């Protein structure tokens, strides 16, 4: 008999409260995370994709759990997972709810808005590499998905904020900004492997960490980098120092969390008991 997979969205009636604390908090909105139960008797995890991207699947009692990152640009409404279990291929739906993020209008120097031809060419060269790094999908599941804060300081700009520079709208903010003086240590929020470091036009000096199965974090605008690609890091291990490199107006850490290639709200992964900003 073919293995049956029954999917229930984690946000339904109390399920989120019953989930272990080392999973991110469920929030099935643009820029959020959907936790979706996959029930079945197979000892092998099903291969799950969401809109063409491989999705993290971890074991849970009685089956498996798909942990799905929802892109900020995703329209609310019906969404579909594709599930491959052996020779069986199924599709199951869930709903992406709407969410309104704040808008902030700023007046800044023109150099922070308009790119020169040389700078635009540099950005065009860098973006494919950054996108490929964020798309990393390694086989092992993360050791944990509840993070400590990578730096101590107040949150200066939240995820999803839409900035308007000199009356020119920009894409919503894809990470969390934490204000701190230059030189403040930045630490890994969870175990992982450094997969890239570099100096990029927008991001400045940056570190990318692979935590497993499509969960990738990045740390931007650093003044110093303390690790190299291939380094295995532990939670709390120093990876760099806060700076103001790249396209910024002042020192801070831009912290991004990507899940199945979608940047999602880092606050959903923070353990509030361990120094969240």
N, C-alpha and C positions, 0 to 999 in steps of 0.2 A: 504494500500500500504506500502511496506517495505520502511523504511527510507533509503534514498540514502546518501552515504558519498563520497564526492569528495575531494581528497587529492591533494594539491599542495605544493611542497617543498618551504619553506620560502625563499630560496636563489634565486628563480626565479624573474627576472625583477622587482626590486624595492620594493619587499614585505618587506624585512628586514628594509628598511628605514621608512616604515609606521607603524612599530610595536612600542608599548609603551616602554619607556626606562627602565621599571622595569623588562623586560625580558632579559636574556643573549643575547649577540650578536651571530648571526648565523654564524657557520663555520662548514660545513658538511665534516670534515676531521677526520682521526684518532686522538683521543684526543680532538675532538671538540664537538659542539652541533648543531643538526639539529632542526629547527623549522618548523613543518609540520602542515598545516591547515587541520582540519577535519570539513567538512560542513554537517550540518544536523539539522533537526527541533526538535530533542529530547531535553528535559530539563535535561536528565540524561547523565552524561559524559560517553562516551564509555570506555571500558576497553581495553587498548592498551599494547601490549608487543613488545619488540625488542629482537630477538634472545634469547627468554625464560625469559627475565626480564621485570617486570612491568615498564611502562613508565608514567611519569607525564603528566596529561591532565588538562588544565586550560581553563576557558571560555574565549571566545572572541566574538566580534560582529558577529552574524550570525552563530555561531557554537562553535567549540572547537579548541584548539591548543595543539598538542603533542610536548613536549620538550624532546628531545632524546639525551642522552649522548652516544658518540661513543668511544669504548675502543681504547687505544693507539695501541694495537696489531691488531686491525681490519684492514684487507687488503682493499685497495681501490677497488671500483667497486659497483655492484648492491647490494642493501640491501632491506629488507622487514619488514614492520610492519604488525602485526596481530591485527585486530580491532574487538572487540565483542560489538555489540549494541543490547541488548535484545537477541532475538533468531538469529539474523543475525551475521554471521561471515565473515569478509572480509579480504583480504590481499592487501596491496598497496606497491609499490616499491618507492625507492629513491636511489640516487647515493652518495656514499662516495668518495669524491675526494682525490687525493694523496697530501701528504705534507712531505717535507724533514726537519727534525729537525737537529740541530747542534750536532756534536760529539766533545768530550773533552777528551784528554789523560792526565792522572795524574800519578805521582809517589808518592806513599804513603807507610807508614810503613806496613809491611806484616800483622800486627794484624788487619788492616782495610780492608783486603781482604780475608784472610783465617780464617775460623771458626774452633774453637776447637770442639771436639765431644760434650762437655757439652753445648757450645753455640748453636751448630746446633740443639741439642735436645730441648733447650729452644725455639728457633725460631719455630720449628715444633709444639710445644705446643701452642704457642701464635697465630700463623697465622689463625687457624680456628675461634678463637674468634674475631680477627680483621676483617676478611672477613664477618662474620655474622653481626658485628656492622655496617660496611659500607653498607651492604645490607638492612638496616632498611628502611621500606616503611610505613609511617604513612598516614592517610587518608586526613588530612587537607593540602591544598596547602600552599606554602610559602607566608609570608606576602609581601616579595619582593625578586627579584632575581638579583638586582643590589646592590653590596656590597661596603662597605667602606674597606680600607685596614686594616688588623688585627694588623699591627705594622708599625711604621714609620721607613724607612731605604731603602737603595739601594737593588735592586734585584740582588742577588749574583749567582743565578742559575735559569734559566727559565724552564718552563714545557717542557717536551719532549726531553731535552738534553740527549744524550747517552754518558755515561761516560765509559772510558776504564782505569781501575786501573791496573797499572803494566802489561800492555799488555793484561789484561783479561777483555773482554767486559762485561758490566752489562746491566740490563734492563733499558729502557729509564726512565728519571726522571719523577715521577708521580705527582709532585706538583711544587710549586713555593718557592724558598728559598729567604728569606729577611734577610739581615745582620743587626744586631743590638747588642749593648752591653748586657752582662748578666744583668738581672734585668729590662730590658725595658718592660713596660706593653704590654701585648697582649690582644686585645679586640675582642669581637664577631663582625663579619662584618655585621650581620643582625639578626633579631629576630629568636629565636629557643629554643630548649630544649636540655640540656646536657644529652647524653645517655650513655657516658662511660668516665672514666678517668682511667689512669693506667701508669705503668712504664714498657715499652717493650724494648726488646733487641735492635732492630734497631731504633725505634722511640723515645726511652727515655720516659720521662714523657710527657703524651699526653692527649688531651681533644678531644672528638668527640661531635659534635652538629648536631642534626636532625632539619632541616628547613622545612620538609614536603614533602611528595610524592616522596621519593627517593633522595632528595637533602641533602647530608650529608657532613659536613666539618670537617677536623681534623687539629690539631695544635701540632707539635712534637718538641722534644728536649728541653722542658720547664725546667727552674730551679725551678719553683714554680707553683702550681695549685691553683686557687682561687675559684673554683666551685666544686660541687658534682653532681653525676648523679641525674636527676630529676629536676635540677635547670632550671627555665625559664629565658632566658637571652634576653636583649634588644641590639640593635645595639649600639656599643660603650662601652658596659659594659665589665669591666676587667674580663678575665677568667684565666689569668696566667702571667708568666714573661718569657722572652727569656732566654734560657740557652744553654748548650752544653751536654745534657744528651743523652744517647744512642750511636749509631754508628756514630759519627761525628768527624770532625777535628777542629772545631771551633764553637763559638756561632752564632746561627742564628735561625730563625723560619722556619721550613718546614710547608707550608700550602697546604693542599690537599682539592680538591673539587670533590666529587663523585656524579654522577647522574645516576640513574638506575644501580648502582653498578659499573659503569665505571668511572675511574678517568679522569677528563677533565681539560682543561686549565683554571686556576682560573682567568686569565686576561680577559676572556670573560664575567665575572660577575662583574668586577670592574667598579665603577663609577669614571671616570677620574677626575671629579670635586670634589671628596671628599678624596683626599690624596692617590691615587694609587701610588705605588712605580714606 
